[in-house]
Amino acid sequence: MNIEMSKISKIFAPKISFQSPMKPNTYAQAVRSTPFQTENSSKTNQLKTIIVKSISESNQIPPAIIDSKVKKIINDSNIKAKIVNIKANKSSVVIKSADDDSKNIENLINKINSHSINGNTFKAYSPKKLDPTVVIKGVSIDNDITTIVSQITKNNSEFDKIININDKIKFIFKMKNRNPRLMDVVLRVAPEIFQIISQQLKNNIYIDFQYCRVEYKVIVKQCQRCYQYNHRTLECKNTPICKSCSNEKSSNHHCESNHIRVCINCKNHNAYKNDTNHAPNTEHCPIYLSHIKRILDQTNFLPSA
């Protein structure tokens, strides 16, 4: 799913309201509901994440027990880490902190890992955030995309002062364009590159003999055979599913209705089983939307100060 980078820039201002009156109907609404920051925003609004997991895979400690022990460790500690939330999920405990002092976060992690209550049974760490992915739209199929990074640096002086730029722009893959003479090129870029493209180049970029639009791309790992998550279509061993009606997709399959859609994932989900009239791989699906928002939360759009 592609989004104009300017849309992300517009919502960089911190959100104060926690109200969510309705489910977002469009991706633009979903993005607007996700807080991003600018360099001028208060750093305390940028929540830091700490993950705490059981060390042993064979004898895992339930997250609820880890949660209780972590809270005791924090209460015993004199570290003021501005914790705003601690929540246990199925596999770990997630700590959210509003502290802008990385030393306090590091000290908290060390305290959790070394405390006697822990006994080397679980480990705390800060997950590394992802670099943004962007797509260059409408690149000529005659373009030698093996040289795309050098094309970008050669044709855009805004990148002249970037050190080790070849390590900060990585080609990922190409995609088909509606025009058979064009293709879309997907790159992973460092936050400082993302910021230059968005703010200085206004979401357009020069490459060899072309001036192309650039959009931010959310890559959701969803199988297009069974529409489950976290595996690729070519790796899928599940039964093929029709994305329109959610029934098994055989060679002679026909949907019972061409007007009503049934999302396979929402149909099997207790919270969404009464709202299934959408495809499972679009922004209208709340489960798909939750994966998008999780990726946004895990992505670092801002360069280090």
C-alpha positions in Angstrom: 0.0 0.0 0.0 1.4 3.3 -1.1 0.9 6.7 0.6 2.1 10.1 -0.5 5.0 11.0 1.8 3.5 14.5 2.3 0.5 12.9 4.1 2.9 11.5 6.6 4.6 14.9 7.0 1.3 16.6 7.6 0.5 14.3 10.6 3.9 14.6 12.2 2.4 16.9 14.8 1.7 15.1 18.1 -1.8 14.0 18.8 -3.4 14.9 22.1 -6.7 13.2 21.8 -7.1 9.6 22.6 -10.7 9.5 21.3 -11.5 7.0 18.6 -15.1 7.6 17.5 -15.2 5.2 14.6 -13.2 2.6 12.7 -11.1 4.3 9.9 -12.7 3.8 6.5 -9.6 4.9 4.5 -5.9 4.5 4.9 -5.6 8.3 5.1 -7.8 8.2 8.2 -5.7 5.4 9.6 -2.5 7.4 9.1 -4.0 10.5 10.7 -4.9 8.4 13.8 -1.2 7.3 14.2 1.0 9.8 16.0 4.2 10.9 14.3 6.6 13.6 15.4 8.8 16.3 13.8 12.1 17.6 14.9 10.3 20.4 16.6 7.9 18.2 18.5 8.4 17.4 22.1 10.7 14.3 22.3 8.8 13.1 25.3 5.9 12.4 22.9 8.0 9.8 21.1 7.3 6.7 23.1 10.2 4.3 23.5 9.5 0.5 23.5 11.1 -2.2 25.7 10.3 -5.8 25.0 10.8 -8.4 27.8 10.8 -12.1 26.8 11.5 -15.4 28.4 15.0 -16.7 27.7 14.3 -20.4 27.6 12.3 -21.6 24.6 11.7 -25.1 26.0 10.5 -23.8 29.5 9.0 -20.4 28.8 7.8 -18.3 31.6 4.2 -17.0 31.0 4.1 -13.3 30.1 1.7 -12.7 33.0 4.4 -13.8 35.5 7.1 -11.8 33.7 4.8 -8.8 33.9 4.4 -9.2 37.7 8.1 -9.6 38.2 9.1 -6.7 36.0 6.7 -4.4 37.9 8.4 -5.4 41.1 11.8 -4.7 39.7 10.7 -1.3 38.5 9.2 -0.5 41.9 12.5 -1.5 43.6 14.5 0.7 41.1 15.2 4.3 41.5 15.3 4.9 37.8 12.7 7.5 36.6 11.9 6.1 33.2 8.5 7.8 32.7 6.7 4.6 32.0 3.2 5.1 30.5 2.1 1.6 30.0 3.1 -2.0 30.7 1.2 -4.8 28.9 1.6 -8.5 28.6 0.7 -10.2 25.3 0.9 -13.8 24.1 4.7 -14.0 23.9 6.2 -11.0 25.8 5.8 -8.0 28.0 5.8 -4.6 26.3 6.9 -1.5 28.2 6.2 2.0 26.8 8.2 4.9 28.1 8.0 8.7 27.4 11.5 9.3 28.6 13.7 11.1 26.1 16.9 10.2 27.9 18.3 7.1 26.3 20.5 6.5 29.4 17.4 6.1 31.6 16.0 3.5 29.1 19.4 1.7 29.0 19.6 1.7 32.8 16.1 0.3 33.1 16.9 -2.5 30.7 20.1 -3.3 32.6 18.2 -3.2 35.9 15.6 -5.7 34.6 18.2 -8.0 33.2 20.5 -8.0 36.2 18.0 -8.0 39.1 17.8 -11.0 41.4 14.1 -11.3 40.8 14.9 -12.1 37.2 17.4 -14.8 37.9 18.4 -14.8 34.3 15.0 -16.2 33.2 13.9 -13.3 31.0 15.6 -10.6 28.9 14.7 -7.0 28.2 15.8 -5.2 25.1 14.8 -2.2 22.9 13.7 -3.4 19.4 15.4 -1.7 16.5 13.0 0.3 14.4 12.7 -0.3 10.7 13.9 2.1 8.0 11.0 3.4 5.8 10.3 1.8 2.5 9.4 4.1 -0.5 8.4 3.4 -4.1 9.6 5.4 -7.1 6.6 5.5 -9.4 6.6 5.1 -13.2 10.3 4.2 -13.9 11.0 3.3 -17.5 11.5 -0.4 -18.0 14.6 0.5 -20.0 16.2 1.9 -16.8 19.1 -0.1 -15.5 17.8 -0.3 -11.9 21.1 -1.9 -10.7 22.4 1.6 -10.8 19.4 3.3 -9.2 21.2 4.5 -6.1 23.9 6.2 -8.2 21.2 7.7 -10.4 19.6 9.2 -7.4 22.8 10.7 -6.0 24.0 11.9 -9.3 20.8 13.7 -10.3 19.8 15.2 -6.9 22.2 17.6 -5.3 20.3 17.5 -2.0 22.1 14.2 -1.2 25.6 15.6 -1.8 26.4 16.0 1.9 25.1 12.5 2.9 27.9 10.3 4.1 27.9 6.6 3.0 24.8 7.1 1.0 25.1 3.7 -0.6 24.4 2.2 2.8 21.3 4.3 3.2 19.4 3.6 0.0 18.8 -0.1 -0.7 16.9 -1.5 -3.7 14.4 -4.1 -2.5 12.3 -5.1 -5.6 10.4 -3.8 -8.6 6.7 -4.0 -9.2 4.5 -3.8 -12.3 2.9 -0.5 -13.3 -0.4 -0.1 -15.1 1.6 1.1 -18.1 3.5 -1.9 -19.5 6.4 0.5 -20.5 6.9 1.5 -16.8 7.6 -0.1 -13.5 7.6 0.9 -9.9 10.9 0.5 -7.9 10.8 -0.1 -4.1 13.6 1.1 -1.9 14.4 1.0 1.8 15.9 4.3 2.9 17.5 5.7 6.0 15.3 8.2 7.9 17.6 11.1 6.8 17.0 10.1 3.2 13.3 9.9 3.8 13.2 13.3 5.3 15.1 14.9 2.3 12.8 13.3 -0.2 9.7 14.4 1.7 10.7 17.9 2.8 13.3 19.1 0.3 12.4 17.2 -2.8 8.6 17.4 -2.2 8.2 13.7 -2.9 9.6 13.8 -6.4 13.0 12.7 -7.5 15.3 12.8 -10.5 16.7 9.6 -12.0 18.3 9.2 -15.4 16.2 11.0 -18.0 13.1 11.0 -15.7 11.4 13.0 -12.9 9.4 10.6 -10.8 6.9 10.7 -8.0 7.9 9.0 -4.7 5.5 7.5 -2.2 5.9 5.8 1.2 5.0 2.1 1.0 3.8 -0.1 3.7 4.9 -3.7 3.1 2.4 -6.1 4.9 3.6 -9.7 4.8 0.3 -11.3 3.8 -0.1 -14.4 1.7 -2.3 -13.8 -1.4 -3.3 -17.5 -1.5 -4.9 -18.0 2.0 -4.7 -14.4 3.2 -3.1 -15.2 6.5 -0.1 -13.2 7.7 3.6 -13.7 8.2 4.3 -16.0 5.3 4.7 -15.5 1.5 2.4 -16.8 -1.2 5.1 -19.1 -2.6 5.6 -20.6 0.8 1.9 -21.2 1.5 0.8 -24.8 2.2 -2.8 -23.8 3.2 -6.0 -24.3 1.2 -6.5 -21.5 -1.4 -9.2 -19.1 -0.3 -11.3 -16.8 -2.4 -10.7 -13.2 -1.3 -14.2 -12.2 -2.3 -16.4 -14.8 -0.6 -13.9 -16.6 1.7 -14.8 -20.1 0.5 -12.2 -22.6 -0.7 -11.0 -21.6 -4.2 -11.1 -24.6 -6.4 -10.4 -24.6 -10.2 -14.1 -24.3 -10.9 -14.9 -21.9 -8.1 -17.7 -19.3 -8.5 -18.8 -16.9 -5.8 -22.5 -17.2 -4.7 -22.9 -13.5 -4.8 -21.0 -10.8 -6.8 -22.2 -8.1 -4.5 -21.4 -9.3 -1.0 -17.8 -9.8 0.1 -16.8 -12.0 3.1 -13.4 -11.4 4.6 -11.9 -14.8 5.7 -10.0 -13.2 8.6 -12.8 -11.2 10.1 -15.2 -14.1 9.6 -13.0 -16.2 12.0 -12.4 -13.3 14.5 -14.7 -12.9 17.4 -14.5 -9.1 17.4 -15.1 -8.6 13.7 -17.3 -11.6 12.7 -20.3 -9.3 12.2 -18.5 -6.9 9.9 -17.1 -9.0 7.0 -18.2 -7.2 3.9 -14.8 -6.4 2.6 -11.7 -8.1 1.1 -9.0 -9.3 3.5 -6.2 -7.4 1.8 -7.5 -3.9 1.7 -7.6 -0.9 4.1 -11.3 -1.7 4.8 -10.3 -4.7 6.8 -9.6 -3.9 10.5 -7.2 -6.7 10.8 -5.2 -5.6 7.8 -5.4 -2.1 9.1 -3.9 -3.2 12.4 -0.9 -4.7 10.6 -0.4 -1.4 8.8 -0.5 0.6 12.0 1.9 -1.8 13.7 4.4 -1.3 10.8 4.0 2.4 11.1 4.7 2.2 14.8 7.8 0.1 14.2 9.2 2.5 11.5 11.7 5.2 12.3 10.8 8.2 10.1 13.0 10.7 11.9 16.8 10.9 11.7 18.8 10.9 14.9 19.4 14.3 16.5 
